């Protein structure tokens, strides 16, 4: 019985300390101040395990074909390039202020650690408190799968190859005429 009271008091004391810490506002939530290392480790593990769990069992359709790649690269150019960069295109300056910083996909690092199902799940559902939106809210699964194939192929592309697939406007040509629009802001 004595241990029960000691355990109960300990739990209440920890809970009270947590409430006081939260209410104090002393944890800095500014995007330009990194998490404590323990916080980062916990959040990274939660994110990775969640993506693995939710991404498994997703049936991957055939991702071959130039039309799928073209549609995916065009979507990527409009919706993803500013944060994640593209072959020959750095991330936009505002992306430097995001925390955690978005991965630079042309490097190939992210592609090595994600299955197609996991990538699809992330693009469709987004990731809370990272700036990664849930594209499933406004786009069909087929459009998202096109982005998955583009994501896989980015590391091997040159800027010229990327531009040719994304239908980037040439000098003197209007970008509105050169590439399809999906309602995104034109921030070139």
C-alpha positions, 0 to 999 in steps of 0.5 A: 500500500505504501508503494501505491501512495508513493507511485501515485504522488510521483505521478501527480508531481510529474503531471503538475510539473508538466502543467507548470512547464507548459503554462510558463511558456518557457519552451521556445516554439520559434522556427529559428530555434532548434528543438532540444535534442531529446525533443528532436529525437522523440519527434523524429522517431514518432514521425518515422514510425508513423510514416512506416506504419501508415505507408505499409500496405498501400498498393502501388499502381504501375508507375511506368510511362512518360505521361505519368513522369511528365504529369508528376514533374509538372505537379512537383514544379508547381507544388513542391519545388519552392520548398524542396528544390529541383535539379538546377533550382535551389529551394526558395529563400522562405524555405530556409526559415521552415523548421524542420527544414524541408529535405532537398530532394535532388540529393537523393537522400530521402528517396533511399529511405522511403518506399513508394507507399510511404512517399505517397502517404506523406504527399497525400496526408502531409506532416503536422507542424512541418509545413508539409501540406496534405495534397490529398485534400485537393488532388486525386490519387493519380496526381499524387502517384505522378509526384511519387515517380517524379520524386524517385527520378529527381536525383538522376536528372539534369536541369535541362532534362527537368526543364524539358519535362516540366515544360519550363518557359524559354527566354522570351516565352510566357510561362503561362503559355509554356506550362499547364496551370493548376491554380498555383501562384506563379512564383518564378 
